[in-house]
């Protein structure tokens, strides 16, 4: 990593979110879209196009509110792609983007979250219906198909046990701050290339938090199985041993079976949020160092 000061502080929250999206989708995370690997209904270009249009709404979050920013970012995405690529990321980015620049994310986020209203809930529900995420199902209380009657944080609390993104609203982004960020920072502190660090954080989150998208599509048993296999990859010494790399390749293949319904999409969303945070605080410095080795080991 470069020893020069980061230029991230000169970028807007929306620009940081765009860069976080680009880094997330460029890293070869098992079971996800990345360069050269896609799904039948989404590929790498879809994610690039999606990242290209979210900055403006997110930059206005403090003025228009979390719900409006989420809805505008989703609507902008729908104008350039015909599939859901980034709903979870947008839901995580919007509160982060609303934190004033002179406050740390951890200090400023609670006030942002607790300040959300029923109107925010209404707009977020519209965004969710517009994005049409896979495996959504229905809920007995505050279902997204209905008119909400509680503020956004309360609505998210009701969904927290079945959705990792919703859980962040309920726990003040504890999984990002206490799991994803430490894993990402630890790998970077070991002078790992950025892609390796991103994948290490992803595997760590997946090993410790069964992915809620897998659980919705395939059930809790397969979500736990995915977590166990991610832990096996890490326990085998990934990425330093040949056996761990072989396990990771097999894990990637297993996740892509069954029409990619084992895609750990919620985990990827949390990693994108962690990338936003590390860009914002300068852990990931900009401009990026030159040379392929700064990104990947191969």
C-alpha positions as YAML, in Angstrom:
chain: A
units: angstrom
residues:
- id: 1
  name: UNK
  ca: [0.00, 0.00, 0.00]
- id: 2
  name: UNK
  ca: [1.08, 3.55, -0.67]
- id: 3
  name: UNK
  ca: [2.55, 5.52, 2.24]
- id: 4
  name: UNK
  ca: [1.25, 8.81, 0.89]
- id: 5
  name: UNK
  ca: [-1.88, 10.41, 2.38]
- id: 6
  name: UNK
  ca: [-5.16, 9.24, 0.95]
- id: 7
  name: UNK
  ca: [-7.21, 11.42, -1.36]
- id: 8
  name: UNK
  ca: [-10.42, 9.70, -0.26]
- id: 9
  name: UNK
  ca: [-11.32, 12.69, 1.93]
- id: 10
  name: UNK
  ca: [-11.60, 14.75, -1.26]
- id: 11
  name: UNK
  ca: [-14.25, 12.43, -2.67]
- id: 12
  name: UNK
  ca: [-17.96, 12.68, -1.98]
- id: 13
  name: UNK
  ca: [-19.88, 9.89, -0.19]
- id: 14
  name: UNK
  ca: [-21.46, 8.92, -3.49]
- id: 15
  name: UNK
  ca: [-18.08, 8.63, -5.17]
- id: 16
  name: UNK
  ca: [-16.79, 6.50, -2.29]
- id: 17
  name: UNK
  ca: [-19.81, 4.25, -2.72]
- id: 18
  name: UNK
  ca: [-19.12, 3.93, -6.44]
- id: 19
  name: UNK
  ca: [-15.50, 2.96, -5.80]
- id: 20
  name: UNK
  ca: [-16.57, 0.48, -3.10]
- id: 21
  name: UNK
  ca: [-18.94, -1.15, -5.59]
- id: 22
  name: UNK
  ca: [-16.22, -1.40, -8.23]
- id: 23
  name: UNK
  ca: [-13.73, -2.94, -5.82]
- id: 24
  name: UNK
  ca: [-16.31, -5.38, -4.47]
- id: 25
  name: UNK
  ca: [-17.38, -6.72, -7.86]
- id: 26
  name: UNK
  ca: [-13.80, -6.84, -9.17]
- id: 27
  name: UNK
  ca: [-12.62, -9.17, -6.39]
- id: 28
  name: UNK
  ca: [-12.92, -12.88, -7.14]
- id: 29
  name: UNK
  ca: [-15.17, -13.78, -4.24]
- id: 30
  name: UNK
  ca: [-16.52, -17.35, -4.29]
- id: 31
  name: UNK
  ca: [-20.07, -17.57, -5.58]
- id: 32
  name: UNK
  ca: [-20.32, -13.94, -6.71]
- id: 33
  name: UNK
  ca: [-20.12, -12.08, -10.00]
- id: 34
  name: UNK
  ca: [-16.60, -10.92, -10.90]
- id: 35
  name: UNK
  ca: [-14.64, -10.41, -14.13]
- id: 36
  name: UNK
  ca: [-15.06, -13.49, -16.27]
- id: 37
  name: UNK
  ca: [-17.75, -15.06, -14.07]
- id: 38
  name: UNK
  ca: [-21.40, -14.09, -14.13]
- id: 39
  name: UNK
  ca: [-24.90, -15.38, -13.69]
- id: 40
  name: UNK
  ca: [-27.62, -15.98, -16.26]
- id: 41
  name: UNK
  ca: [-29.38, -12.81, -15.12]
- id: 42
  name: UNK
  ca: [-26.45, -10.58, -14.12]
- id: 43
  name: UNK
  ca: [-22.86, -10.11, -15.22]
- id: 44
  name: UNK
  ca: [-19.87, -7.93, -14.49]
- id: 45
  name: UNK
  ca: [-21.00, -5.16, -16.85]
- id: 46
  name: UNK
  ca: [-24.36, -4.94, -15.07]
- id: 47
  name: UNK
  ca: [-22.56, -4.17, -11.82]
- id: 48
  name: UNK
  ca: [-20.34, -1.59, -13.51]
- id: 49
  name: UNK
  ca: [-23.36, 0.17, -14.97]
- id: 50
  name: UNK
  ca: [-25.12, 0.05, -11.62]
- id: 51
  name: UNK
  ca: [-22.16, 1.62, -9.83]
- id: 52
  name: UNK
  ca: [-22.03, 4.41, -12.39]
- id: 53
  name: UNK
  ca: [-25.38, 5.92, -11.42]
- id: 54
  name: UNK
  ca: [-25.63, 5.83, -7.62]
- id: 55
  name: UNK
  ca: [-23.35, 8.71, -6.64]
- id: 56
  name: UNK
  ca: [-25.76, 11.60, -7.13]
- id: 57
  name: UNK
  ca: [-28.62, 10.21, -5.00]
- id: 58
  name: UNK
  ca: [-26.27, 9.14, -2.24]
- id: 59
  name: UNK
  ca: [-24.58, 12.54, -2.21]
- id: 60
  name: UNK
  ca: [-27.97, 14.08, -1.42]
- id: 61
  name: UNK
  ca: [-28.82, 11.73, 1.45]
- id: 62
  name: UNK
  ca: [-28.37, 14.39, 4.13]
- id: 63
  name: UNK
  ca: [-30.74, 16.70, 2.29]
- id: 64
  name: UNK
  ca: [-33.44, 14.27, 1.14]
- id: 65
  name: UNK
  ca: [-33.23, 11.54, 3.76]
- id: 66
  name: UNK
  ca: [-32.21, 7.89, 3.77]
- id: 67
  name: UNK
  ca: [-35.42, 6.58, 2.22]
- id: 68
  name: UNK
  ca: [-35.45, 9.03, -0.67]
- id: 69
  name: UNK
  ca: [-31.78, 8.39, -1.40]
- id: 70
  name: UNK
  ca: [-32.38, 4.64, -1.45]
- id: 71
  name: UNK
  ca: [-35.34, 4.99, -3.78]
- id: 72
  name: UNK
  ca: [-33.58, 7.40, -6.14]
- id: 73
  name: UNK
  ca: [-30.48, 5.19, -6.30]
- id: 74
  name: UNK
  ca: [-32.58, 2.10, -7.04]
- id: 75
  name: UNK
  ca: [-34.56, 3.94, -9.70]
- id: 76
  name: UNK
  ca: [-31.33, 5.16, -11.29]
- id: 77
  name: UNK
  ca: [-30.03, 1.60, -11.30]
- id: 78
  name: UNK
  ca: [-33.21, 0.32, -12.93]
- id: 79
  name: UNK
  ca: [-32.69, 2.79, -15.75]
- id: 80
  name: UNK
  ca: [-29.40, 1.14, -16.73]
- id: 81
  name: UNK
  ca: [-29.85, -2.56, -15.85]
- id: 82
  name: UNK
  ca: [-32.80, -4.94, -15.91]
- id: 83
  name: UNK
  ca: [-31.80, -6.96, -12.84]
- id: 84
  name: UNK
  ca: [-31.24, -6.37, -9.13]
- id: 85
  name: UNK
  ca: [-27.53, -5.78, -8.70]
- id: 86
  name: UNK
  ca: [-27.20, -3.43, -5.75]
- id: 87
  name: UNK
  ca: [-30.30, -3.05, -3.55]
- id: 88
  name: UNK
  ca: [-28.51, -4.36, -0.45]
- id: 89
  name: UNK
  ca: [-25.49, -2.18, -1.08]
- id: 90
  name: UNK
  ca: [-27.63, 0.92, -1.51]
- id: 91
  name: UNK
  ca: [-29.52, 0.16, 1.71]
- id: 92
  name: UNK
  ca: [-26.19, 0.04, 3.54]
- id: 93
  name: UNK
  ca: [-24.58, 2.97, 1.76]
- id: 94
  name: UNK
  ca: [-27.39, 5.46, 2.38]
- id: 95
  name: UNK
  ca: [-27.05, 5.72, 6.19]
- id: 96
  name: UNK
  ca: [-23.26, 5.75, 5.87]
- id: 97
  name: UNK
  ca: [-23.45, 8.55, 3.32]
- id: 98
  name: UNK
  ca: [-25.62, 10.58, 5.71]
- id: 99
  name: UNK
  ca: [-22.98, 10.73, 8.45]
- id: 100
  name: UNK
  ca: [-21.35, 14.20, 8.49]
- id: 101
  name: UNK
  ca: [-17.75, 14.32, 7.31]
- id: 102
  name: UNK
  ca: [-16.53, 15.61, 10.69]
- id: 103
  name: UNK
  ca: [-17.85, 12.52, 12.49]
- id: 104
  name: UNK
  ca: [-16.63, 8.96, 12.39]
- id: 105
  name: UNK
  ca: [-19.07, 6.47, 10.96]
- id: 106
  name: UNK
  ca: [-19.40, 4.68, 14.29]
- id: 107
  name: UNK
  ca: [-20.11, 7.91, 16.16]
- id: 108
  name: UNK
  ca: [-22.47, 9.41, 13.60]
- id: 109
  name: UNK
  ca: [-24.43, 6.40, 12.42]
- id: 110
  name: UNK
  ca: [-26.69, 5.88, 15.49]
- id: 111
  name: UNK
  ca: [-28.21, 9.33, 15.13]
- id: 112
  name: UNK
  ca: [-28.77, 8.81, 11.40]
- id: 113
  name: UNK
  ca: [-30.51, 5.50, 11.95]
- id: 114
  name: UNK
  ca: [-32.69, 6.63, 14.84]
- id: 115
  name: UNK
  ca: [-33.72, 9.74, 12.91]
- id: 116
  name: UNK
  ca: [-35.38, 7.73, 10.15]
- id: 117
  name: UNK
  ca: [-39.16, 8.01, 9.85]
- id: 118
  name: UNK
  ca: [-42.22, 6.21, 8.58]
- id: 119
  name: UNK
  ca: [-41.81, 8.18, 5.37]
- id: 120
  name: UNK
  ca: [-38.34, 6.65, 4.98]
- id: 121
  name: UNK
  ca: [-39.90, 3.21, 5.44]
- id: 122
  name: UNK
  ca: [-42.49, 3.95, 2.78]
- id: 123
  name: UNK
  ca: [-39.82, 5.02, 0.27]
- id: 124
  name: UNK
  ca: [-37.55, 2.06, 1.06]
- id: 125
  name: UNK
  ca: [-40.48, -0.33, 0.58]
- id: 126
  name: UNK
  ca: [-41.08, 1.24, -2.83]
- id: 127
  name: UNK
  ca: [-37.41, 0.76, -3.65]
- id: 128
  name: UNK
  ca: [-37.51, -2.90, -2.62]
- id: 129
  name: UNK
  ca: [-40.59, -3.54, -4.74]
- id: 130
  name: UNK
  ca: [-38.91, -1.75, -7.64]
- id: 131
  name: UNK
  ca: [-35.71, -3.81, -7.37]
- id: 132
  name: UNK
  ca: [-37.57, -7.13, -6.95]
- id: 133
  name: UNK
  ca: [-34.87, -8.95, -4.95]
- id: 134
  name: UNK
  ca: [-34.79, -12.73, -5.17]
- id: 135
  name: UNK
  ca: [-36.26, -14.90, -2.43]
- id: 136
  name: UNK
  ca: [-38.04, -11.98, -0.77]
- id: 137
  name: UNK
  ca: [-41.13, -13.88, 0.40]
- id: 138
  name: UNK
  ca: [-43.58, -12.24, 2.80]
- id: 139
  name: UNK
  ca: [-43.61, -11.15, 6.43]
- id: 140
  name: UNK
  ca: [-46.40, -11.32, 9.01]
- id: 141
  name: UNK
  ca: [-45.80, -7.71, 10.11]
- id: 142
  name: UNK
  ca: [-44.70, -4.66, 8.08]
- id: 143
  name: UNK
  ca: [-44.48, -6.64, 4.85]
- id: 144
  name: UNK
  ca: [-42.96, -4.61, 1.99]
- id: 145
  name: UNK
  ca: [-46.13, -5.13, -0.05]
- id: 146
  name: UNK
  ca: [-48.15, -3.24, 2.57]
- id: 147
  name: UNK
  ca: [-48.29, 0.36, 3.79]
- id: 148
  name: UNK
  ca: [-45.80, 0.67, 6.68]
- id: 149
  name: UNK
  ca: [-46.75, 2.06, 10.07]
- id: 150
  name: UNK
  ca: [-43.35, 2.20, 11.80]
- id: 151
  name: UNK
  ca: [-40.09, 4.12, 11.27]
- id: 152
  name: UNK
  ca: [-37.45, 2.51, 9.07]
- id: 153
  name: UNK
  ca: [-35.24, 1.26, 11.88]
- id: 154
  name: UNK
  ca: [-38.19, -0.47, 13.54]
- id: 155
  name: UNK
  ca: [-39.21, -2.07, 10.25]
- id: 156
  name: UNK
  ca: [-35.66, -3.30, 9.78]
- id: 157
  name: UNK
  ca: [-35.59, -4.71, 13.31]
- id: 158
  name: UNK
  ca: [-38.60, -6.83, 12.45]
- id: 159
  name: UNK
  ca: [-36.67, -8.28, 9.48]
- id: 160
  name: UNK
  ca: [-33.29, -8.54, 11.19]
- id: 161
  name: UNK
  ca: [-33.54, -12.25, 11.99]
- id: 162
  name: UNK
  ca: [-33.96, -13.14, 8.32]
- id: 163
  name: UNK
  ca: [-31.92, -10.49, 6.51]
- id: 164
  name: UNK
  ca: [-28.27, -9.55, 7.14]
- id: 165
  name: UNK
  ca: [-28.71, -6.09, 5.62]
- id: 166
  name: UNK
  ca: [-31.77, -5.32, 7.75]
- id: 167
  name: UNK
  ca: [-29.84, -6.53, 10.79]
- id: 168
  name: UNK
  ca: [-27.32, -3.73, 10.32]
- id: 169
  name: UNK
  ca: [-30.03, -1.14, 10.85]
- id: 170
  name: UNK
  ca: [-31.06, -2.98, 14.01]
- id: 171
  name: UNK
  ca: [-27.57, -3.44, 15.46]
- id: 172
  name: UNK
  ca: [-26.04, -0.14, 14.29]
- id: 173
  name: UNK
  ca: [-23.90, -1.91, 11.70]
- id: 174
  name: UNK
  ca: [-22.22, -4.11, 14.30]
- id: 175
  name: UNK
  ca: [-21.40, -6.84, 11.78]
- id: 176
  name: UNK
  ca: [-19.65, -4.31, 9.59]
- id: 177
  name: UNK
  ca: [-17.74, -2.62, 12.41]
- id: 178
  name: UNK
  ca: [-16.89, -5.71, 14.47]
- id: 179
  name: UNK
  ca: [-16.47, -8.43, 11.85]
- id: 180
  name: UNK
  ca: [-16.04, -7.24, 8.26]
- id: 181
  name: UNK
  ca: [-13.88, -4.19, 9.00]
- id: 182
  name: UNK
  ca: [-11.42, -5.94, 11.35]
- id: 183
  name: UNK
  ca: [-10.97, -8.77, 8.84]
- id: 184
  name: UNK
  ca: [-10.34, -6.35, 5.99]
- id: 185
  name: UNK
  ca: [-7.99, -4.17, 8.02]
- id: 186
  name: UNK
  ca: [-6.11, -7.19, 9.35]
- id: 187
  name: UNK
  ca: [-5.41, -8.52, 5.86]
- id: 188
  name: UNK
  ca: [-4.33, -5.08, 4.64]
- id: 189
  name: UNK
  ca: [-2.08, -4.65, 7.68]
- id: 190
  name: UNK
  ca: [-0.35, -7.89, 6.67]
- id: 191
  name: UNK
  ca: [0.44, -6.20, 3.32]
- id: 192
  name: UNK
  ca: [-1.89, -8.51, 1.45]
- id: 193
  name: UNK
  ca: [-2.93, -7.31, -2.01]
- id: 194
  name: UNK
  ca: [-6.27, -5.53, -1.99]
- id: 195
  name: UNK
  ca: [-8.18, -8.28, -3.80]
- id: 196
  name: UNK
  ca: [-6.84, -10.89, -1.39]
- id: 197
  name: UNK
  ca: [-7.85, -8.71, 1.55]
- id: 198
  name: UNK
  ca: [-11.37, -8.28, 0.17]
- id: 199
  name: UNK
  ca: [-11.81, -12.02, -0.34]
- id: 200
  name: UNK
  ca: [-10.39, -12.73, 3.13]
- id: 201
  name: UNK
  ca: [-12.92, -10.39, 4.70]
- id: 202
  name: UNK
  ca: [-15.71, -11.93, 2.63]
- id: 203
  name: UNK
  ca: [-14.81, -15.47, 3.70]
- id: 204
  name: UNK
  ca: [-14.57, -14.34, 7.32]
- id: 205
  name: UNK
  ca: [-18.02, -12.77, 7.29]
- id: 206
  name: UNK
  ca: [-19.54, -15.73, 5.48]
- id: 207
  name: UNK
  ca: [-17.94, -18.18, 7.93]
- id: 208
  name: UNK
  ca: [-19.36, -16.32, 10.92]
- id: 209
  name: UNK
  ca: [-22.74, -15.11, 9.61]
- id: 210
  name: UNK
  ca: [-24.68, -17.61, 7.46]
- id: 211
  name: UNK
  ca: [-25.77, -15.66, 4.40]
- id: 212
  name: UNK
  ca: [-29.40, -14.58, 4.61]
- id: 213
  name: UNK
  ca: [-29.89, -14.59, 0.83]
- id: 214
  name: UNK
  ca: [-28.86, -18.25, 0.69]
- id: 215
  name: UNK
  ca: [-31.16, -18.95, 3.62]
- id: 216
  name: UNK
  ca: [-34.12, -17.32, 1.86]
- id: 217
  name: UNK
  ca: [-33.51, -19.15, -1.41]
- id: 218
  name: UNK
  ca: [-32.19, -22.51, -0.22]
- id: 219
  name: UNK
  ca: [-33.00, -22.74, 3.48]
- id: 220
  name: UNK
  ca: [-31.07, -22.38, 6.71]
- id: 221
  name: UNK
  ca: [-29.35, -25.76, 6.40]
- id: 222
  name: UNK
  ca: [-27.59, -24.82, 3.18]
- id: 223
  name: UNK
  ca: [-26.80, -21.35, 4.54]
- id: 224
  name: UNK
  ca: [-25.03, -22.98, 7.48]
- id: 225
  name: UNK
  ca: [-23.32, -25.40, 5.11]
- id: 226
  name: UNK
  ca: [-21.96, -22.45, 3.11]
- id: 227
  name: UNK
  ca: [-20.68, -20.90, 6.34]
- id: 228
  name: UNK
  ca: [-18.97, -24.15, 7.33]
- id: 229
  name: UNK
  ca: [-17.30, -24.46, 3.93]
- id: 230
  name: UNK
  ca: [-16.06, -20.87, 4.11]
- id: 231
  name: UNK
  ca: [-14.57, -21.65, 7.52]
- id: 232
  name: UNK
  ca: [-12.88, -24.76, 6.09]
- id: 233
  name: UNK
  ca: [-11.22, -22.65, 3.40]
- id: 234
  name: UNK
  ca: [-9.86, -20.23, 6.01]
- id: 235
  name: UNK
  ca: [-8.81, -23.00, 8.41]
- id: 236
  name: UNK
  ca: [-6.83, -24.63, 5.60]
- id: 237
  name: UNK
  ca: [-4.66, -21.51, 5.45]
- id: 238
  name: UNK
  ca: [-6.18, -19.61, 2.55]
- id: 239
  name: UNK
  ca: [-4.61, -18.24, 0.42]
- id: 240
  name: UNK
  ca: [-1.13, -19.45, 1.34]
- id: 241
  name: UNK
  ca: [-1.56, -23.20, 0.93]
- id: 242
  name: UNK
  ca: [-2.32, -25.11, -2.24]
- id: 243
  name: UNK
  ca: [-4.97, -27.17, -0.45]
- id: 244
  name: UNK
  ca: [-6.79, -24.04, 0.69]
- id: 245
  name: UNK
  ca: [-6.85, -22.64, -2.83]
- id: 246
  name: UNK
  ca: [-8.26, -25.93, -4.11]
- id: 247
  name: UNK
  ca: [-10.93, -25.86, -1.40]
- id: 248
  name: UNK
  ca: [-11.80, -22.30, -2.37]
- id: 249
  name: UNK
  ca: [-12.19, -23.25, -6.04]
- id: 250
  name: UNK
  ca: [-14.45, -26.17, -5.10]
- id: 251
  name: UNK
  ca: [-16.43, -23.89, -2.81]
- id: 252
  name: UNK
  ca: [-16.89, -21.40, -5.64]
- id: 253
  name: UNK
  ca: [-18.19, -24.17, -7.89]
- id: 254
  name: UNK
  ca: [-20.62, -25.45, -5.26]
- id: 255
  name: UNK
  ca: [-22.03, -21.97, -4.65]
- id: 256
  name: UNK
  ca: [-22.68, -21.58, -8.39]
- id: 257
  name: UNK
  ca: [-24.66, -24.79, -8.68]
- id: 258
  name: UNK
  ca: [-28.48, -24.84, -8.65]
- id: 259
  name: UNK
  ca: [-28.73, -21.79, -10.87]
- id: 260
  name: UNK
  ca: [-26.49, -19.68, -8.60]
- id: 261
  name: UNK
  ca: [-29.18, -19.80, -5.89]
- id: 262
  name: UNK
  ca: [-26.40, -20.18, -3.30]
- id: 263
  name: UNK
  ca: [-25.00, -16.75, -4.17]
- id: 264
  name: UNK
  ca: [-23.90, -15.15, -0.86]
- id: 265
  name: UNK
  ca: [-25.28, -11.79, -1.93]
- id: 266
  name: UNK
  ca: [-25.92, -10.38, 1.53]
- id: 267
  name: UNK
  ca: [-22.31, -11.08, 2.49]
- id: 268
  name: UNK
  ca: [-21.11, -9.24, -0.60]
- id: 269
  name: UNK
  ca: [-23.30, -6.26, 0.35]
- id: 270
  name: UNK
  ca: [-21.69, -6.10, 3.78]
- id: 271
  name: UNK
  ca: [-18.23, -6.20, 2.20]
- id: 272
  name: UNK
  ca: [-19.16, -3.27, -0.04]
- id: 273
  name: UNK
  ca: [-20.15, -1.31, 3.07]
- id: 274
  name: UNK
  ca: [-16.85, -2.19, 4.73]
- id: 275
  name: UNK
  ca: [-15.00, -1.01, 1.64]
- id: 276
  name: UNK
  ca: [-16.87, 2.30, 1.83]
- id: 277
  name: UNK
  ca: [-15.75, 2.63, 5.46]
- id: 278
  name: UNK
  ca: [-12.11, 1.81, 4.75]
- id: 279
  name: UNK
  ca: [-12.02, 4.21, 1.83]
- id: 280
  name: UNK
  ca: [-13.57, 6.93, 3.97]
- id: 281
  name: UNK
  ca: [-11.10, 6.54, 6.83]
- id: 282
  name: UNK
  ca: [-8.06, 6.14, 4.58]
- id: 283
  name: UNK
  ca: [-7.30, 2.51, 5.38]
- id: 284
  name: UNK
  ca: [-7.50, 1.96, 1.64]
- id: 285
  name: UNK
  ca: [-5.48, 4.82, 0.23]
- id: 286
  name: UNK
  ca: [-6.07, 6.61, -3.02]
- id: 287
  name: UNK
  ca: [-4.63, 6.87, -5.57]
- id: 288
  name: UNK
  ca: [-4.04, 3.15, -5.79]
- id: 289
  name: UNK
  ca: [-0.41, 2.00, -6.08]
- id: 290
  name: UNK
  ca: [0.72, 1.12, -9.58]
- id: 291
  name: UNK
  ca: [1.32, -2.46, -10.65]
- id: 292
  name: UNK
  ca: [-0.73, -5.63, -10.72]
- id: 293
  name: UNK
  ca: [0.74, -6.89, -7.44]
- id: 294
  name: UNK
  ca: [-1.02, -4.12, -5.52]
- id: 295
  name: UNK
  ca: [-4.32, -5.73, -6.49]
- id: 296
  name: UNK
  ca: [-3.74, -9.45, -6.75]
- id: 297
  name: UNK
  ca: [-1.09, -12.13, -6.27]
- id: 298
  name: UNK
  ca: [-1.67, -13.55, -9.75]
...
